């Protein structure tokens, strides 16, 4: 495949990523062409090289001994907190809309939970 250029795009999270485009040399006459792509010319593939590198790094960390231990610990540290808030305090959904208001509501829930823990 031939490198036909690169561009920078911003993700939803605001992170700028470099996307490299590659084009196949000859798709005409290929018996898998209809299955492979629907473009008029030869197939163009976008490669997110940094994304793939970071994804592999994260997977490696998750599958390490420390990563496995941390994932097991999560069952005892965080999940009971959310279960307590949902079940014992009857919190099913946020009352407000928007990121800022939901963040405030989440902070108030965490504050109330911590106060209940302190008084118990």
ZADO-867030 format. One record per residue: chain; residue number from 1; residue in three letters; x, y, z of N, C-alpha, C in turn. Coordinates in Angstrom, 1 decimal. Layout:
! residues N
> A;NUM;ALA;X;Y;Z;X;Y;Z;X;Y;Z
...
! end
This chain:
! residues 120
> A;1;UNK;0.8;-1.2;0.0;0.0;0.0;0.0;0.9;1.2;0.0
> A;2;UNK;0.4;2.3;-0.6;1.2;3.5;-0.8;0.7;4.6;0.2
> A;3;UNK;1.6;5.2;0.9;1.3;6.3;1.8;0.9;7.5;1.0
> A;4;UNK;-0.4;8.0;1.2;-0.9;9.1;0.4;-1.0;10.4;1.2
> A;5;UNK;-0.5;10.4;2.5;-0.5;11.6;3.3;-1.0;11.4;4.7
> A;6;UNK;-1.1;12.5;5.4;-1.6;12.4;6.8;-2.3;13.7;7.1
> A;7;UNK;-3.1;13.6;8.2;-3.9;14.8;8.6;-4.0;14.7;10.2
> A;8;UNK;-4.3;15.8;10.7;-4.6;15.9;12.2;-6.0;16.1;12.4
> A;9;UNK;-6.6;15.3;13.2;-8.0;15.4;13.6;-8.1;15.4;15.1
> A;10;UNK;-9.1;16.1;15.6;-9.4;16.2;17.1;-10.5;15.2;17.4
> A;11;UNK;-10.2;14.4;18.5;-11.2;13.5;19.0;-12.3;14.2;19.8
> A;12;UNK;-13.3;13.5;20.2;-14.4;14.1;21.0;-13.9;14.6;22.3
> A;13;UNK;-12.8;14.0;22.8;-12.3;14.4;24.1;-11.3;15.6;23.9
> A;14;UNK;-11.1;16.1;22.7;-10.2;17.2;22.5;-8.8;16.8;22.3
> A;15;UNK;-8.5;15.6;22.1;-7.1;15.1;21.9;-6.8;15.1;20.4
> A;16;UNK;-5.7;15.8;20.0;-5.3;15.8;18.6;-4.6;14.5;18.2
> A;17;UNK;-5.0;13.9;17.1;-4.4;12.6;16.7;-4.0;12.7;15.2
> A;18;UNK;-2.9;12.1;14.9;-2.4;12.1;13.5;-2.9;10.8;12.9
> A;19;UNK;-3.5;11.0;11.7;-4.1;9.9;10.9;-3.3;9.8;9.6
> A;20;UNK;-2.7;8.7;9.4;-2.0;8.4;8.1;-2.9;7.6;7.2
> A;21;UNK;-3.0;8.1;5.9;-3.8;7.4;5.0;-2.9;6.6;4.0
> A;22;UNK;-3.4;5.4;3.7;-2.7;4.5;2.7;-3.7;4.1;1.7
> A;23;UNK;-3.2;3.9;0.4;-4.1;3.5;-0.7;-3.5;2.3;-1.3
> A;24;UNK;-4.4;1.3;-1.6;-4.0;0.1;-2.3;-3.6;0.4;-3.7
> A;25;UNK;-2.7;-0.4;-4.3;-2.2;-0.1;-5.6;-3.2;-0.5;-6.7
> A;26;UNK;-3.8;-1.7;-6.6;-4.7;-2.1;-7.6;-5.8;-3.0;-7.1
> A;27;UNK;-7.0;-2.4;-7.0;-8.2;-3.2;-6.5;-9.0;-3.7;-7.7
> A;28;UNK;-8.7;-3.3;-8.9;-9.5;-3.7;-10.1;-9.3;-5.2;-10.3
> A;29;UNK;-10.3;-5.9;-10.6;-10.2;-7.4;-10.9;-10.1;-8.3;-9.6
> A;30;UNK;-10.0;-7.7;-8.4;-9.9;-8.5;-7.2;-11.3;-9.1;-6.9
> A;31;UNK;-11.3;-10.4;-6.6;-12.6;-11.1;-6.4;-13.2;-10.7;-5.0
> A;32;UNK;-12.5;-10.1;-4.2;-13.0;-9.7;-2.8;-13.3;-8.2;-2.8
> A;33;UNK;-13.3;-7.5;-3.9;-13.5;-6.1;-3.9;-14.8;-5.7;-3.3
> A;34;UNK;-15.9;-6.3;-3.6;-17.2;-5.9;-3.1;-17.3;-6.2;-1.6
> A;35;UNK;-16.6;-7.2;-1.1;-16.6;-7.5;0.3;-15.7;-6.6;1.1
> A;36;UNK;-14.6;-6.2;0.4;-13.6;-5.3;1.1;-14.0;-3.9;1.2
> A;37;UNK;-14.5;-3.3;0.2;-14.9;-1.8;0.2;-15.8;-1.5;-0.9
> A;38;UNK;-16.5;-0.3;-0.7;-17.4;0.2;-1.7;-17.0;1.5;-2.4
> A;39;UNK;-15.7;1.9;-2.3;-15.2;3.1;-2.8;-15.1;3.0;-4.4
> A;40;UNK;-15.0;4.1;-5.1;-15.0;4.1;-6.5;-13.6;3.6;-7.0
> A;41;UNK;-12.5;4.2;-6.4;-11.2;3.8;-6.8;-10.6;2.7;-6.0
> A;42;UNK;-9.3;2.7;-5.8;-8.7;1.7;-4.9;-9.0;2.0;-3.5
> A;43;UNK;-8.9;1.0;-2.6;-9.2;1.1;-1.2;-8.2;2.1;-0.5
> A;44;UNK;-8.8;2.9;0.4;-8.0;3.8;1.2;-8.3;3.4;2.7
> A;45;UNK;-7.2;3.2;3.4;-7.2;2.9;4.8;-6.6;4.0;5.6
> A;46;UNK;-7.3;4.3;6.7;-6.7;5.3;7.7;-6.1;4.6;8.9
> A;47;UNK;-4.9;4.9;9.2;-4.2;4.3;10.3;-4.0;5.3;11.4
> A;48;UNK;-4.4;4.9;12.6;-4.2;5.7;13.8;-3.0;5.1;14.6
> A;49;UNK;-1.8;5.4;14.2;-0.6;4.7;14.8;-0.4;5.0;16.2
> A;50;UNK;-0.5;6.2;16.7;-0.4;6.5;18.1;-1.5;5.9;18.9
> A;51;UNK;-2.7;5.9;18.4;-3.8;5.3;19.1;-3.5;3.8;19.3
> A;52;UNK;-3.1;3.1;18.3;-2.8;1.7;18.4;-1.7;1.4;19.4
> A;53;UNK;-0.7;2.3;19.4;0.4;2.1;20.3;-0.1;2.3;21.8
> A;54;UNK;-0.9;3.3;22.0;-1.4;3.5;23.3;-2.3;2.4;23.8
> A;55;UNK;-3.1;1.9;22.8;-4.0;0.8;23.1;-3.3;-0.4;23.6
> A;56;UNK;-2.2;-0.7;22.8;-1.4;-1.9;23.2;-0.7;-1.7;24.6
> A;57;UNK;-0.3;-0.5;24.8;0.4;-0.2;26.1;-0.6;-0.4;27.3
> A;58;UNK;-1.9;0.1;27.1;-2.9;-0.1;28.1;-3.2;-1.5;28.3
> A;59;UNK;-3.3;-2.3;27.2;-3.6;-3.7;27.3;-2.5;-4.4;28.1
> A;60;UNK;-1.3;-4.1;27.8;-0.1;-4.7;28.5;-0.2;-4.4;30.0
> A;61;UNK;-0.5;-3.2;30.3;-0.6;-2.8;31.7;-1.8;-3.5;32.4
> A;62;UNK;-2.9;-3.7;31.7;-4.0;-4.4;32.3;-3.8;-5.9;32.6
> A;63;UNK;-3.0;-6.5;31.7;-2.7;-7.9;31.8;-1.4;-8.2;32.6
> A;64;UNK;-0.8;-7.2;33.1;0.4;-7.4;34.0;-0.1;-7.9;35.4
> A;65;UNK;0.8;-8.4;36.2;0.5;-8.8;37.5;-0.2;-7.7;38.4
> A;66;UNK;0.4;-6.5;38.3;-0.1;-5.4;39.0;-1.5;-5.0;38.5
> A;67;UNK;-1.7;-5.0;37.2;-3.0;-4.7;36.6;-4.0;-5.7;37.0
> A;68;UNK;-3.7;-6.9;37.0;-4.7;-7.9;37.5;-5.1;-7.7;38.9
> A;69;UNK;-4.0;-7.4;39.8;-4.3;-7.2;41.2;-5.1;-6.0;41.4
> A;70;UNK;-4.9;-4.9;40.6;-5.7;-3.7;40.7;-7.1;-3.9;40.3
> A;71;UNK;-7.3;-4.7;39.3;-8.7;-5.0;38.8;-9.5;-5.8;39.8
> A;72;UNK;-8.8;-6.8;40.5;-9.4;-7.5;41.6;-9.8;-6.7;42.7
> A;73;UNK;-8.9;-5.7;43.1;-9.1;-4.8;44.2;-10.3;-3.9;44.0
> A;74;UNK;-10.6;-3.6;42.7;-11.7;-2.7;42.4;-13.0;-3.3;42.9
> A;75;UNK;-13.2;-4.6;42.9;-14.4;-5.2;43.4;-14.6;-4.8;44.9
> A;76;UNK;-13.6;-4.6;45.6;-13.7;-4.4;47.1;-13.7;-2.9;47.4
> A;77;UNK;-13.1;-2.1;46.5;-12.9;-0.6;46.8;-14.1;0.2;46.2
> A;78;UNK;-14.4;0.1;45.0;-15.3;1.1;44.4;-16.7;0.6;44.1
> A;79;UNK;-16.8;-0.7;43.7;-18.1;-1.2;43.4;-19.1;-1.1;44.6
> A;80;UNK;-18.7;-1.5;45.8;-19.7;-1.4;46.9;-20.2;0.0;47.1
> A;81;UNK;-19.4;1.0;46.9;-19.8;2.4;47.0;-20.9;2.8;46.1
> A;82;UNK;-20.8;2.4;44.8;-21.9;2.7;43.9;-23.1;1.9;44.2
> A;83;UNK;-22.9;0.6;44.6;-24.0;-0.2;45.0;-24.8;0.4;46.2
> A;84;UNK;-24.0;0.9;47.2;-24.7;1.5;48.3;-25.5;2.7;47.9
> A;85;UNK;-24.9;3.6;47.1;-25.6;4.8;46.7;-26.8;4.4;45.9
> A;86;UNK;-26.7;3.4;45.0;-27.9;3.1;44.2;-29.0;2.4;45.0
> A;87;UNK;-28.6;1.4;45.8;-29.6;0.5;46.5;-30.1;1.2;47.8
> A;88;UNK;-29.2;1.5;48.7;-29.6;2.0;50.0;-30.1;3.4;50.0
> A;89;UNK;-29.6;4.2;49.1;-30.0;5.6;49.1;-30.9;5.9;47.9
> A;90;UNK;-31.4;4.9;47.2;-32.4;5.0;46.1;-32.0;6.0;45.0
> A;91;UNK;-30.7;6.0;44.6;-30.3;6.9;43.6;-30.3;6.1;42.3
> A;92;UNK;-31.2;6.4;41.4;-31.4;5.7;40.1;-30.9;6.5;38.9
> A;93;UNK;-31.1;7.8;38.9;-30.7;8.6;37.8;-30.5;10.1;38.3
> A;94;UNK;-29.7;10.8;37.5;-29.4;12.2;37.8;-30.7;13.1;37.5
> A;95;UNK;-30.9;14.0;38.4;-32.0;14.9;38.2;-31.7;16.1;37.3
> A;96;UNK;-30.5;16.5;37.1;-30.1;17.6;36.3;-29.5;17.1;35.0
> A;97;UNK;-29.4;18.0;34.0;-28.7;17.7;32.7;-27.5;18.5;32.5
> A;98;UNK;-26.7;18.0;31.7;-25.4;18.7;31.3;-24.3;18.3;32.2
> A;99;UNK;-23.1;18.3;31.6;-21.9;17.8;32.2;-21.6;18.6;33.6
> A;100;UNK;-21.7;19.9;33.6;-21.4;20.7;34.8;-22.3;20.3;35.9
> A;101;UNK;-23.6;20.3;35.6;-24.6;20.0;36.6;-24.5;18.6;37.2
> A;102;UNK;-24.2;17.6;36.3;-24.1;16.2;36.7;-22.8;16.1;37.5
> A;103;UNK;-21.8;16.8;37.2;-20.5;16.8;38.0;-20.8;17.3;39.4
> A;104;UNK;-21.6;18.4;39.5;-21.9;18.9;40.9;-22.8;17.9;41.6
> A;105;UNK;-23.7;17.3;41.0;-24.6;16.3;41.6;-23.8;15.1;42.1
> A;106;UNK;-22.8;14.7;41.2;-22.0;13.6;41.6;-21.1;13.9;42.8
> A;107;UNK;-20.6;15.1;42.8;-19.8;15.6;44.0;-20.6;15.6;45.3
> A;108;UNK;-21.9;16.1;45.2;-22.8;16.1;46.3;-23.1;14.6;46.8
> A;109;UNK;-23.2;13.7;45.9;-23.5;12.3;46.3;-22.3;11.7;47.0
> A;110;UNK;-21.1;12.0;46.5;-19.8;11.5;47.1;-19.7;12.2;48.5
> A;111;UNK;-20.0;13.4;48.6;-19.9;14.1;49.9;-20.8;13.5;50.9
> A;112;UNK;-22.1;13.3;50.5;-23.0;12.7;51.4;-22.6;11.3;51.8
> A;113;UNK;-22.1;10.5;50.9;-21.6;9.2;51.2;-20.5;9.2;52.2
> A;114;UNK;-19.5;10.1;52.0;-18.4;10.2;52.9;-18.8;10.7;54.3
> A;115;UNK;-19.8;11.6;54.4;-20.3;12.0;55.7;-21.0;10.9;56.4
> A;116;UNK;-21.8;10.1;55.6;-22.5;8.9;56.2;-21.4;7.9;56.8
> A;117;UNK;-20.3;7.7;56.1;-19.3;6.8;56.5;-18.6;7.3;57.8
> A;118;UNK;-18.4;8.7;57.9;-17.8;9.3;59.0;-18.6;9.2;60.3
> A;119;UNK;-19.9;9.3;60.1;-20.8;9.3;61.3;-21.1;7.9;61.7
> A;120;UNK;-21.0;6.9;60.9;-21.3;5.5;61.2;-20.2;4.9;62.1
! end
